[in-house]
């Protein structure tokens, strides 16, 4: 079994680095033998805030984090 740790430190909106890290986590979780943990630090902690207003033309970070939590682990 392969273990992955993805560390995010950018806020949920404005830049796509956290979004891309979450997309990577979801792709890795689709592998049969993968253990994925996502660690949110700094501004990325805001990605885990419930009930955020998603800016127009942006992805819904709350929905993505919820999918990761169901299949992997997210730590703040």
Secondary structure as GFF3:
##gff-version 3
##sequence-region A 1 76
A	DSSP	beta_strand	2	8	.	.	.	ID=ss1
A	DSSP	alpha_helix	17	29	.	.	.	ID=ss2
A	DSSP	beta_strand	34	40	.	.	.	ID=ss3
A	DSSP	three_ten_helix	42	48	.	.	.	ID=ss4
A	DSSP	alpha_helix	61	71	.	.	.	ID=ss5
A	DSSP	beta_strand	73	75	.	.	.	ID=ss6
###
